[in-house]
């Protein structure tokens, strides 16, 4: 009688320490490759949302002008220069979505109110996009490019005054130093002349728009135009303060490169 010899049970082999380390290393390499890709995708999504926000704001600007004798929106509510309400309150009836005034690349203000000088602004009227104060909303008492600095606003612009509304910047994201908020407006005759070699550490009218490029892929800043459309800009729309340190240098560069059509001439209605 033949006896059936039982076969030994196959023994399961465990991973060695070397194999585990190899697996961990592969996962780490894949993570290092994929995480930047995911972050770039998120950055592109934020940029697309910001461009959409600006486009909606541009449409609201046009509707506001249509209801107000073709005038551009005022900076401070119903009173031109001193109110806790800003242009955001004037546009809300046309968009009914307050979130579009907050740039997703910067986030919402973290304060219940913000004080600048003698004016205290309620957070709900404090966007992270800025209105082009001297090129879209107002014109000043200055006499020319060199002599308009520090001049006070004297009048509200009208849409009819723009010779090329498709080229005039009306809205752009802004930043206020290291705080996660923007400023409600920018002065085109200063924002167009940033110190481009480094980011400003504190408040600067010159870098208020330029510094926002950190939040967008390819250093392309989303902006809205007076005719309601939106697009992106880069260094080609700015005059480097380091390369043109004097006001006359700046004015000459602005004229020769045709940049006044984009930023506006603060001292002229058009």
Order of alpha helices (4+ residues) and beta strands (2+ residues): alpha-alpha-beta-beta-beta-beta-beta-beta-beta-alpha-beta-beta-alpha-alpha
